[in-house]
Amino acid sequence: MILRSKAVEAARWEGCQVTVHRHLDDTISIGFGPHEIGRFAPDGQTLKTENENSERES
């Protein structure tokens, strides 16, 4: 499962309530409040989040 392979990253969010979204294109995103903290392809590969994309454009 995707979340099991991301255990190291998930440890920093331990105890926080996050929302997992499954999108129509089968990608999965994880949100904390208004922030997207992770996005994953259907095969489990990490995708760039919207925040990462906007930081690189600046």
C-alpha positions in Angstrom: 0.0 0.0 0.0 1.2 3.5 -0.7 1.0 4.8 2.8 3.0 1.9 4.2 5.9 2.7 1.8 5.8 6.3 2.9 6.1 5.5 6.7 9.2 7.7 7.2 7.4 10.8 5.8 4.2 9.9 7.6 5.9 9.9 11.0 6.2 13.6 11.0 2.4 13.9 10.7 1.8 11.3 13.5 -1.2 12.5 15.7 -2.4 14.9 13.1 -5.7 14.4 11.3 -5.2 14.4 7.6 -7.6 13.9 4.7 -6.8 11.4 1.9 -8.4 12.1 -1.5 -8.7 9.7 -4.3 -9.1 11.6 -7.6 -10.9 10.6 -10.8 -7.5 10.0 -12.5 -6.7 7.5 -9.7 -4.0 9.8 -8.1 -4.1 10.1 -4.3 -3.5 13.3 -2.4 -3.1 13.9 1.3 -4.2 17.1 2.8 -3.7 18.8 6.2 -6.2 21.7 6.4 -5.9 23.8 3.3 -2.4 22.3 2.6 -1.6 19.5 0.2 1.2 17.6 1.8 1.6 14.8 -0.7 0.4 13.5 -4.0 0.9 10.0 -5.4 0.4 8.3 -8.8 -1.7 5.2 -9.0 1.5 3.1 -8.9 2.7 4.8 -5.7 5.3 7.1 -7.1 5.5 10.5 -5.5 4.2 13.4 -7.6 5.0 17.1 -7.1 2.4 18.9 -5.0 0.9 22.2 -6.0 3.1 24.0 -3.5 6.3 22.5 -4.9 5.2 23.5 -8.4 4.5 27.2 -7.4 7.7 27.5 -5.4 9.8 26.4 -8.4 8.0 28.9 -10.7 8.8 31.9 -8.5 
